[in-house]
Amino acid sequence: MSPEEFGVCRRLAIAQATDSRILDLSQDGGVVTALLLYALETKLVDGVVVSGVKEGKPCFPCPMLATTAREIMNCAGTRYFYSPNILALKEAVRQEKTRLAFVGTPCQIQAVRKAQKAGLEFVSPVKYLIGLMCSECFTYEGLMEKHLHRVLGLNLNSIRKMNIKGKMLITTDSGLHAIPLADITQYARESCRRCSDFSSELADVSAGGLGMHRWTFMVIRTEKGAELFDGAERVGVIKTRDLKEAPNAMNLLRSLSRKKKKGLMR
């Protein structure tokens, strides 16, 4: 492993799920969903901790223990609001799961690592930590209910996808809406100002869109992460392409990592 501005890594890759159904549902390249499905189907894990969507509240995330391929697919995509995924570990313990993949933001990955180091029993089933690159998340009341609904007049139930590519892109039944980030940073969670980790440096593998369309930038950090990622690539669940084909993604990873460490995200 070699030290980098974005943490240690064994390998960097630009990857994409090979199943078009995953691509259509997922945020960018669908790699996290593909890895979870691969791990479940090959019995590397017997459950995965992810964020789902609360019934009756559009795009509102909630912690979930997924134990079937359908449940994993239903949780594909990103919600830009905090989901306390660690709470789903209680259900995993109740169901006596012994091999889990945990998907979370940098702050959640750090929390699980600290609990592992302390020898806490409730995190003992966690086998793989999949980290999501994260600049900040927003309050639901501010971004969704105030800005999107009351200010912009969007029907929240019509939102099908949210993404950030220089702007916040909201896909609804009526089309695509591009919102300048300067208009919504006021709704960012205050606690995100104190986070210095953009790329989930303590994860086994880290994933982020980094400005790319339908591809995911992956940082494979540990032996366990390589086991998961390389295995999925070997059987054709995911495919990769040369890093040189997306030089801006690497530059963005370095830039956002530096800014996050220096507290310059806003």
Secondary structure as UniProt FT lines:
FT   TURN            5..6
FT   STRAND          11..17
FT   HELIX           20..25
FT   HELIX           31..41
FT   TURN            42..43
FT   STRAND          47..53
FT   TURN            55..56
FT   TURN            58..59
FT   STRAND          61..66
FT   HELIX           69..74
FT   HELIX           85..87
FT   HELIX           88..94
FT   TURN            95..96
FT   STRAND          100..104
FT   HELIX           106..117
FT   TURN            118..119
FT   HELIX           121..123
FT   TURN            124..125
FT   STRAND          126..132
FT   HELIX           141..151
FT   HELIX           156..158
FT   STRAND          159..164
FT   STRAND          167..172
FT   TURN            173..174
FT   STRAND          175..180
FT   HELIX           181..183
FT   HELIX           185..187
FT   HELIX           190..194
FT   TURN            201..202
FT   STRAND          205..208
FT   TURN            210..211
FT   STRAND          216..220
FT   HELIX           223..234
FT   TURN            235..236
FT   STRAND          238..241
FT   HELIX           243..245
FT   HELIX           247..262
//
